[in-house]
C-alpha cells in the first residue's frame, strides 16, 4: 500500500525557485518514497518532522502514519533550511 503526497504552498513556491534540474530530482525522490518513506528519511532531533536529503537540498516532511500521508512542509538549500 502506498502513501499519498501532499505539497504545502510554501514548499511548491520554494521548489519553483530552485533550478529545474534539482527541482526535478527533488520531486522524483519524494514520489519514489511513497512505497516506504522510512527507508529514505531521517527523523529530525527535537522535532516531529523528518528530512529527505537530495544533494545539497533538504526536504522537510511530516509523515502522518495513521492516514499514510507524506506532507511536504519545506524544500530549500541545506544551508538555509535549518536556520528558519
N, C-alpha and C positions, 0 to 999 in steps of 0.2 A: 504494500500500500504506500502510495507516495504522498508527500506533503504538498501543501498549496503555498505559493509565494505571493506575498503582498508587499508592494513597494510604497514607502511613505512619500509624500510630496517632496519633502526635503531631500530624500535620497535620489529621487528622479532628477531634481534640479542639479544636485551635485554631480550626478552621472553625466548629465548633459554638458557640464563644464570640463570634463575630463576628455583628453584626446580620444578619437574614435577607436583606435587600436586597443587601448587599455580599457575603455568603456565596454567594448565588445567582449573582452576577456573576462571582465568582472561579471557581466550579465550571464555569460555562458557558465562560469563556475558556480554562480548562485543557482542556476537552473540544474546544473549537474548534481547538486547536493540534495535534490528533492527525494531521492530514494533513501538515503541515510545521511542526514545533515551532521550527525555527531562524528562522522568519520573525518570530516574536513575542518571542523571548527574547534576553537578552544574557548573555555569559559573565562571571562574577564574577572580579575581579582576584585573583590568587594563590589560586585555588580551583578544584576540578574541577566546581563546580556552576554552574547558570545561574539567572537571575532572570526572573520574569514580572511586569510592572507591571500592577496592577489598581487604578486610582485611588490612594488613599493606602495600599494594601496591597501586599505583595510576596509572591510565591510562589517558594520556593527549590526548584529542580528538579535532579534527576540524570538526564541524558539518556544512556541506555545504548544507543549506536548499533548495536552488534552484535546485540542482542536486540530492538531497536526498542521499548524501554520508556521511558516517561516516569514516573519515580519522584518523587512529590511529597514532599519532605523536610519543609518547614515552610511555614506560612502565618501571617503576622502583619502588624501595622501597620508602616509603613516606619520609624518612629522607634524601634521595639523590635527588629526582626528582625536588624539588623546588629550589635547590641551583645552578642549571645549567643556 
